[in-house]
């Protein structure tokens, strides 16, 4: 669901940029106040995994694919504030290095996939514990994941209805966006629950949704497990991913506003199109992106937590 430049008019783009800035600033402040610095390696691994998993498009309908968004998983593993920042790092690297998602649309993408994604995932994820009277981390994360994707699609549809650059039947477009992204949300939930289950098994107490006491061994095994899963996605699964248009691209083609997208300013960069411009194997580009996003996330968290006492948990 990476929105390119010029799908939305400047007024809407500016508004979503402001929303994204407020959301990211609030998240940075909260992380500065509460996030333990000893989770740096785990946050880096989760950020790298989200980048790598987003490269693996999977078929949801004939001629249409979907890909992982990662907001629900990041929130479950890291908490909402740190999770929002990590997804933002992924989106920024994709736009600035891999020409995936527009530059002026970066605020829109952060709003949709990080701010809305995390907010809906956390709100939906709180429901199972209330109904069951006990923590249910897998159910909560799965429900948050399955709802966060179509919620982001509906918000995009609303934004397009207000400021789309090509007139379309907004009701039909919104219905199509909701339908295809509801299917993508099922895949989102499967991936989210699978990775969360891995962390719960190998690193008790490390995930933000896991109330069990943490152990030093888990603090090592958790990042390694998530990094290994990310490496599998980047180096292996990305090479066999579906080449069909993703949900937003397919709807844009069906409703004849795909051509409204402006050429990306970095379309000729070496890693644009995940290596296509320079003829690099997609697996190599994926591994480079995994490392880059992880390093940037670690650096941002280190800067935010520098010189502050480390609390016991996020």
Secondary structure, 3 states (H helix, E strand, C coil): CCCCCCCECHHHHHHHHHHHHHHHHHHHHHHHHHCCHHHHHHHHHHHHHHHHHHCCCEEEECCEEECCCCHHHHHHHHCHHHHHHHHHHHHHHHHHHCCCCCCCCHHHHHHHHHHHHHHHHHHHHHHHHHHHCCCCHHHHHHHHHHHHHHHHHHHHHHHHHHHECCCCCHHHHHHHHHHHHHHHHHHHHHHHHHHHHHHHHHCCCCCCCCCCCCCHHHHHHHHHHHHHHHHHHHHCHHHHCCCCCEHHHHHHHHCCCHHHCCCCCCCCCCCCCCCCCCCCCHHHHHHHHHHHHHHHHHHHHHHHHCCCCCCCCC
